[in-house]
């Protein structure tokens, strides 16, 4: 019997969903507790998930990790893979790179796409294992076939840079777009960039803006800044829009992007896409300059030497 991710269900006595060769079935929490007491690794994994994420029981991350560790020691590949994920996201410290590779290998052997992804990253970066781009590409490819969008995103980078494979920007574009369609934020940004620059596909600023907007909606400040630029310059497919350009530059500036801070300052001073306000513009330029923008520093010097024409 293989334990799957525990999820609450509406039926009483079916608090957790498990799967075996006969199909899926539900069990209640008391049955899972008995499985844990009996040393069943699938029960440990399910209960560890419940405590880690506060599903059905009150959240207790320490207890959750203890159960996942116990399940992993008994060879439960889903528990191993989850611990590696938490380790890689800096939420779990009781592991080193060597152990992460060991657990990823076990999960990859069990066909778990996330484990294949994590092991591929280890080979790509040479972390805990000798660097091997070819092996990394193979692992990303296997995970991508299972629908893993992050694997597709990373495989796209592999083809983009020609790491362990022949460089192929058209294939990279297709992989990025596929991952972007599945909601991967970095892939959405990259798809926008490929459309903007005409890499592996015909340049189209309208389509670039569409993908950048998807990434921006997911909080990508780099995409916000590119949108500010795109709506500034425009093209045959996309008319310039000063107000939208300012809006995206402002969002990017609030997210800490230096270039965007500079443009917010310039737009305020010139009254482009926003009401003219020299004082507000100078504030933004000073903020950009103090954060390291040479452009902002140079423009500030020019403006301060000129003085306020409205003064």
MOFEN-V220930 format. One record per backbone hydrogen bond with DSSP energy under -0.5 kcal/mol. CO is the residue of the C=O (numbers start at 1). NH is the residue of the N-H. If there is no record, write none. Layout:
# MOFEN-V220930
co = (CO,CO)
nh = (NH,NH)
This chain:
# MOFEN-V220930
co = (1,2,11,16,16,17,18,19,20,23,25,27,28,29,30,31,32,33,34,35,36,39,40,41,42,43,44,45,46,47,48,49,50,50,51,54,55,60,61,62,63,64,65,66,67,68,69,70,71,72,75,76,77,78,79,80,81,82,83,84,85,86,86,87,93,96,97,98,99,100,101,102,103,104,105,106,107,108,111,112,113,114,115,116,117,118,119,120,121,122,122,123,126,132,133,134,135,136,137,138,139,140,141,142,143,143,144,147,148,149,150,151,152,153,154,155,156,157,158,158,159,162,168,169,170,171,172,173,174,175,176,177,178,179,180,183,184,185,186,187,188,189,190,191,192,193,194,194,195,198,204,205,206,207,208,209,210,211,212,213,214,215,215,216,219,220,221,222,223,224,225,226,227,228,229,229,230,231,238,241,242,243,244,245,246,247,248,249,250,251,252,253,256,257,258,259,260,261,262,263,264,265,266,267,267,268,271,277,278,279,280,281,282,283,284,285,286,287,288,289,292,293,294,295,296,297,298,299,300,301,302,303,307,308)
nh = (3,19,14,18,27,4,25,2,23,20,18,16,32,33,34,35,36,37,38,40,39,41,44,45,46,47,48,49,50,51,52,53,54,55,60,56,57,64,65,66,67,68,69,70,71,72,73,74,76,75,77,80,81,82,83,84,85,86,87,88,89,91,92,90,95,100,101,102,103,104,105,106,107,108,109,110,112,111,113,116,117,118,119,120,121,122,123,124,125,126,127,132,128,136,137,138,139,140,141,142,143,144,145,146,146,148,147,149,152,153,154,155,156,157,158,159,160,161,162,163,168,164,172,173,174,175,176,177,178,179,180,181,182,184,183,185,188,189,190,191,192,193,194,195,196,197,198,199,204,200,208,209,210,211,212,213,214,215,216,217,218,218,220,219,221,224,225,226,227,228,229,230,231,232,232,233,234,241,235,245,246,247,248,249,250,251,252,253,254,255,257,256,258,261,262,263,264,265,266,267,268,269,270,271,272,277,273,281,282,283,284,285,286,287,288,289,290,291,293,292,294,297,298,299,300,301,302,303,304,305,306,307,309,311)
